[in-house]
Amino acid sequence: PKGGPDGGDGGHGGSVVAVADPNVHTLMDFRHQHHWKAQRGEDGGHKNQTGGDGRDLVLRVPPGTIIHDEGTGEVVADLGFGDRCVVAPGGVGGKGNDRFKSPTNQAPRESTPGEPGVERTLRLELKLIADVGLVGKPNAGKSTLLASVTRATPKIANYPFTTLTPQLGIAELDAERRVVLADIPGLIEGASRGVGLGIEFLKHIERTKMIVHLIEARPEDESDPLANYRAIRAELEAYSPLLGEKPELIVLSKVDLLPDDSARRAAVDRVRAGLRLGPRDEVFAISSATRTGLRELLEACWAHIEREHERAGAGSESR
């Protein structure tokens, strides 16, 4: 044939890539659409023109998504903030007939087909990661706070250890801002050594981005609020130095039980002085019963979470 062979190579197929996006909160998109396919590579063209590569298909999933291969049972990925993983690599483009030209065969008709991309069945599991872990002594008001700012319905009663497993709830500040909170069961002294279910509770706190530490303004057992705070801090730090370094907001709870505003201000001042807090360290005085201070607390939580998202985004861009 005039001009000889000039067929170019085929383009590579796109891959299916899963990305943990902090702005995605559910797996609902995958409930109704079960088949996902990246773009195929283009065929090679005349004049030895290589076909274009197919575009990757990016699946945006919530942080905390675990991807399982249904066929093998293998965990393909456990995605944290900003993580990405190729879950189905694209195919390899075929070789055009120009590749087979030789001194003895100037007009080859053969070419090689491309290799198909990976096709697999995956199962997505969302391990909900709480942004905020609510900690404090038993009966500090964690469950009531969770119920007041979210739609969660934890069991609430006026005695310690009502909460036996972590309870999760989502507080919606507005249409675009959500805070996931976990009510961690009340810690007791010795938790870091495994007393009770202490180790399991501490593991849950370890997965959160920050801690909201509740101190009862007027403990019913007449214990010292500052001593209660220090006991919980000791358990956190004994379990893990990193846990002890997590961002923490200090909250004086149940301030509606104090007689007036003057008593509330005095209680906050005692906490500030007793913990030797700096001028920028805020103590939030709240009442879940009257909703006093709840909005301010959630806004402060969101500010911390947003900074964490920005750090995670910067880290993923540098990889």
Secondary structure as a PSIPRED ss2 file (coil, helix, strand):
# PSIPRED VFORMAT (PSIPRED V4.0)

   1 P C   1.000  0.000  0.000
   2 K C   1.000  0.000  0.000
   3 G C   1.000  0.000  0.000
   4 G C   1.000  0.000  0.000
   5 P C   1.000  0.000  0.000
   6 D C   1.000  0.000  0.000
   7 G C   1.000  0.000  0.000
   8 G C   1.000  0.000  0.000
   9 D C   1.000  0.000  0.000
  10 G C   1.000  0.000  0.000
  11 G C   1.000  0.000  0.000
  12 H C   1.000  0.000  0.000
  13 G C   1.000  0.000  0.000
  14 G C   1.000  0.000  0.000
  15 S C   1.000  0.000  0.000
  16 V E   0.000  0.000  1.000
  17 V E   0.000  0.000  1.000
  18 A E   0.000  0.000  1.000
  19 V E   0.000  0.000  1.000
  20 A E   0.000  0.000  1.000
  21 D C   1.000  0.000  0.000
  22 P C   1.000  0.000  0.000
  23 N C   1.000  0.000  0.000
  24 V C   1.000  0.000  0.000
  25 H C   1.000  0.000  0.000
  26 T C   1.000  0.000  0.000
  27 L C   1.000  0.000  0.000
  28 M H   0.000  1.000  0.000
  29 D H   0.000  1.000  0.000
  30 F H   0.000  1.000  0.000
  31 R H   0.000  1.000  0.000
  32 H H   0.000  1.000  0.000
  33 Q C   1.000  0.000  0.000
  34 H C   1.000  0.000  0.000
  35 H C   1.000  0.000  0.000
  36 W C   1.000  0.000  0.000
  37 K C   1.000  0.000  0.000
  38 A C   1.000  0.000  0.000
  39 Q C   1.000  0.000  0.000
  40 R C   1.000  0.000  0.000
  41 G C   1.000  0.000  0.000
  42 E C   1.000  0.000  0.000
  43 D C   1.000  0.000  0.000
  44 G C   1.000  0.000  0.000
  45 G E   0.000  0.000  1.000
  46 H C   1.000  0.000  0.000
  47 K C   1.000  0.000  0.000
  48 N C   1.000  0.000  0.000
  49 Q E   0.000  0.000  1.000
  50 T C   1.000  0.000  0.000
  51 G C   1.000  0.000  0.000
  52 G C   1.000  0.000  0.000
  53 D C   1.000  0.000  0.000
  54 G C   1.000  0.000  0.000
  55 R C   1.000  0.000  0.000
  56 D C   1.000  0.000  0.000
  57 L E   0.000  0.000  1.000
  58 V E   0.000  0.000  1.000
  59 L E   0.000  0.000  1.000
  60 R E   0.000  0.000  1.000
  61 V E   0.000  0.000  1.000
  62 P C   1.000  0.000  0.000
  63 P C   1.000  0.000  0.000
  64 G C   1.000  0.000  0.000
  65 T E   0.000  0.000  1.000
  66 I E   0.000  0.000  1.000
  67 I E   0.000  0.000  1.000
  68 H E   0.000  0.000  1.000
  69 D E   0.000  0.000  1.000
  70 E C   1.000  0.000  0.000
  71 G C   1.000  0.000  0.000
  72 T C   1.000  0.000  0.000
  73 G C   1.000  0.000  0.000
  74 E C   1.000  0.000  0.000
  75 V E   0.000  0.000  1.000
  76 V E   0.000  0.000  1.000
  77 A E   0.000  0.000  1.000
  78 D E   0.000  0.000  1.000
  79 L E   0.000  0.000  1.000
  80 G C   1.000  0.000  0.000
  81 F C   1.000  0.000  0.000
  82 G C   1.000  0.000  0.000
  83 D C   1.000  0.000  0.000
  84 R E   0.000  0.000  1.000
  85 C E   0.000  0.000  1.000
  86 V E   0.000  0.000  1.000
  87 V E   0.000  0.000  1.000
  88 A E   0.000  0.000  1.000
  89 P C   1.000  0.000  0.000
  90 G C   1.000  0.000  0.000
  91 G C   1.000  0.000  0.000
  92 V E   0.000  0.000  1.000
  93 G C   1.000  0.000  0.000
  94 G C   1.000  0.000  0.000
  95 K E   0.000  0.000  1.000
  96 G C   1.000  0.000  0.000
  97 N H   0.000  1.000  0.000
  98 D H   0.000  1.000  0.000
  99 R H   0.000  1.000  0.000
 100 F H   0.000  1.000  0.000
 101 K C   1.000  0.000  0.000
 102 S E   0.000  0.000  1.000
 103 P C   1.000  0.000  0.000
 104 T C   1.000  0.000  0.000
 105 N E   0.000  0.000  1.000
 106 Q C   1.000  0.000  0.000
 107 A C   1.000  0.000  0.000
 108 P C   1.000  0.000  0.000
 109 R C   1.000  0.000  0.000
 110 E C   1.000  0.000  0.000
 111 S C   1.000  0.000  0.000
 112 T E   0.000  0.000  1.000
 113 P C   1.000  0.000  0.000
 114 G C   1.000  0.000  0.000
 115 E E   0.000  0.000  1.000
 116 P C   1.000  0.000  0.000
 117 G C   1.000  0.000  0.000
 118 V C   1.000  0.000  0.000
 119 E C   1.000  0.000  0.000
 120 R C   1.000  0.000  0.000
 121 T C   1.000  0.000  0.000
 122 L E   0.000  0.000  1.000
 123 R E   0.000  0.000  1.000
 124 L E   0.000  0.000  1.000
 125 E E   0.000  0.000  1.000
 126 L E   0.000  0.000  1.000
 127 K C   1.000  0.000  0.000
 128 L C   1.000  0.000  0.000
 129 I C   1.000  0.000  0.000
 130 A C   1.000  0.000  0.000
 131 D C   1.000  0.000  0.000
 132 V E   0.000  0.000  1.000
 133 G E   0.000  0.000  1.000
 134 L E   0.000  0.000  1.000
 135 V E   0.000  0.000  1.000
 136 G E   0.000  0.000  1.000
 137 K C   1.000  0.000  0.000
 138 P C   1.000  0.000  0.000
 139 N C   1.000  0.000  0.000
 140 A C   1.000  0.000  0.000
 141 G C   1.000  0.000  0.000
 142 K H   0.000  1.000  0.000
 143 S H   0.000  1.000  0.000
 144 T H   0.000  1.000  0.000
 145 L H   0.000  1.000  0.000
 146 L H   0.000  1.000  0.000
 147 A H   0.000  1.000  0.000
 148 S H   0.000  1.000  0.000
 149 V H   0.000  1.000  0.000
 150 T C   1.000  0.000  0.000
 151 R C   1.000  0.000  0.000
 152 A C   1.000  0.000  0.000
 153 T C   1.000  0.000  0.000
 154 P C   1.000  0.000  0.000
 155 K C   1.000  0.000  0.000
 156 I C   1.000  0.000  0.000
 157 A C   1.000  0.000  0.000
 158 N C   1.000  0.000  0.000
 159 Y C   1.000  0.000  0.000
 160 P C   1.000  0.000  0.000
 161 F C   1.000  0.000  0.000
 162 T C   1.000  0.000  0.000
 163 T C   1.000  0.000  0.000
 164 L C   1.000  0.000  0.000
 165 T C   1.000  0.000  0.000
 166 P C   1.000  0.000  0.000
 167 Q E   0.000  0.000  1.000
 168 L E   0.000  0.000  1.000
 169 G E   0.000  0.000  1.000
 170 I E   0.000  0.000  1.000
 171 A E   0.000  0.000  1.000
 172 E E   0.000  0.000  1.000
 173 L C   1.000  0.000  0.000
 174 D C   1.000  0.000  0.000
 175 A C   1.000  0.000  0.000
 176 E C   1.000  0.000  0.000
 177 R C   1.000  0.000  0.000
 178 R E   0.000  0.000  1.000
 179 V E   0.000  0.000  1.000
 180 V E   0.000  0.000  1.000
 181 L E   0.000  0.000  1.000
 182 A E   0.000  0.000  1.000
 183 D E   0.000  0.000  1.000
 184 I C   1.000  0.000  0.000
 185 P C   1.000  0.000  0.000
 186 G C   1.000  0.000  0.000
 187 L C   1.000  0.000  0.000
 188 I C   1.000  0.000  0.000
 189 E C   1.000  0.000  0.000
 190 G C   1.000  0.000  0.000
 191 A H   0.000  1.000  0.000
 192 S H   0.000  1.000  0.000
 193 R H   0.000  1.000  0.000
 194 G C   1.000  0.000  0.000
 195 V C   1.000  0.000  0.000
 196 G C   1.000  0.000  0.000
 197 L C   1.000  0.000  0.000
 198 G H   0.000  1.000  0.000
 199 I H   0.000  1.000  0.000
 200 E H   0.000  1.000  0.000
 201 F H   0.000  1.000  0.000
 202 L H   0.000  1.000  0.000
 203 K H   0.000  1.000  0.000
 204 H H   0.000  1.000  0.000
 205 I H   0.000  1.000  0.000
 206 E H   0.000  1.000  0.000
 207 R C   1.000  0.000  0.000
 208 T C   1.000  0.000  0.000
 209 K C   1.000  0.000  0.000
 210 M E   0.000  0.000  1.000
 211 I E   0.000  0.000  1.000
 212 V E   0.000  0.000  1.000
 213 H E   0.000  0.000  1.000
 214 L E   0.000  0.000  1.000
 215 I E   0.000  0.000  1.000
 216 E E   0.000  0.000  1.000
 217 A C   1.000  0.000  0.000
 218 R C   1.000  0.000  0.000
 219 P C   1.000  0.000  0.000
 220 E C   1.000  0.000  0.000
 221 D C   1.000  0.000  0.000
 222 E C   1.000  0.000  0.000
 223 S C   1.000  0.000  0.000
 224 D C   1.000  0.000  0.000
 225 P H   0.000  1.000  0.000
 226 L H   0.000  1.000  0.000
 227 A H   0.000  1.000  0.000
 228 N H   0.000  1.000  0.000
 229 Y H   0.000  1.000  0.000
 230 R H   0.000  1.000  0.000
 231 A H   0.000  1.000  0.000
 232 I H   0.000  1.000  0.000
 233 R H   0.000  1.000  0.000
 234 A H   0.000  1.000  0.000
 235 E H   0.000  1.000  0.000
 236 L H   0.000  1.000  0.000
 237 E H   0.000  1.000  0.000
 238 A H   0.000  1.000  0.000
 239 Y H   0.000  1.000  0.000
 240 S C   1.000  0.000  0.000
 241 P H   0.000  1.000  0.000
 242 L H   0.000  1.000  0.000
 243 L H   0.000  1.000  0.000
 244 G H   0.000  1.000  0.000
 245 E C   1.000  0.000  0.000
 246 K C   1.000  0.000  0.000
 247 P C   1.000  0.000  0.000
 248 E E   0.000  0.000  1.000
 249 L E   0.000  0.000  1.000
 250 I E   0.000  0.000  1.000
 251 V E   0.000  0.000  1.000
 252 L E   0.000  0.000  1.000
 253 S E   0.000  0.000  1.000
 254 K C   1.000  0.000  0.000
 255 V H   0.000  1.000  0.000
 256 D H   0.000  1.000  0.000
 257 L H   0.000  1.000  0.000
 258 L C   1.000  0.000  0.000
 259 P C   1.000  0.000  0.000
 260 D C   1.000  0.000  0.000
 261 D H   0.000  1.000  0.000
 262 S H   0.000  1.000  0.000
 263 A H   0.000  1.000  0.000
 264 R H   0.000  1.000  0.000
 265 R H   0.000  1.000  0.000
 266 A H   0.000  1.000  0.000
 267 A H   0.000  1.000  0.000
 268 V H   0.000  1.000  0.000
 269 D H   0.000  1.000  0.000
 270 R H   0.000  1.000  0.000
 271 V H   0.000  1.000  0.000
 272 R H   0.000  1.000  0.000
 273 A H   0.000  1.000  0.000
 274 G H   0.000  1.000  0.000
 275 L C   1.000  0.000  0.000
 276 R C   1.000  0.000  0.000
 277 L C   1.000  0.000  0.000
 278 G C   1.000  0.000  0.000
 279 P C   1.000  0.000  0.000
 280 R C   1.000  0.000  0.000
 281 D C   1.000  0.000  0.000
 282 E C   1.000  0.000  0.000
 283 V E   0.000  0.000  1.000
 284 F E   0.000  0.000  1.000
 285 A E   0.000  0.000  1.000
 286 I C   1.000  0.000  0.000
 287 S E   0.000  0.000  1.000
 288 S C   1.000  0.000  0.000
 289 A C   1.000  0.000  0.000
 290 T C   1.000  0.000  0.000
 291 R C   1.000  0.000  0.000
 292 T E   0.000  0.000  1.000
 293 G C   1.000  0.000  0.000
 294 L H   0.000  1.000  0.000
 295 R H   0.000  1.000  0.000
 296 E H   0.000  1.000  0.000
 297 L H   0.000  1.000  0.000
 298 L H   0.000  1.000  0.000
 299 E H   0.000  1.000  0.000
 300 A H   0.000  1.000  0.000
 301 C H   0.000  1.000  0.000
 302 W H   0.000  1.000  0.000
 303 A H   0.000  1.000  0.000
 304 H H   0.000  1.000  0.000
 305 I H   0.000  1.000  0.000
 306 E H   0.000  1.000  0.000
 307 R H   0.000  1.000  0.000
 308 E H   0.000  1.000  0.000
 309 H H   0.000  1.000  0.000
 310 E H   0.000  1.000  0.000
 311 R H   0.000  1.000  0.000
 312 A H   0.000  1.000  0.000
 313 G H   0.000  1.000  0.000
 314 A H   0.000  1.000  0.000
 315 G H   0.000  1.000  0.000
 316 S H   0.000  1.000  0.000
 317 E H   0.000  1.000  0.000
 318 S H   0.000  1.000  0.000
 319 R C   1.000  0.000  0.000
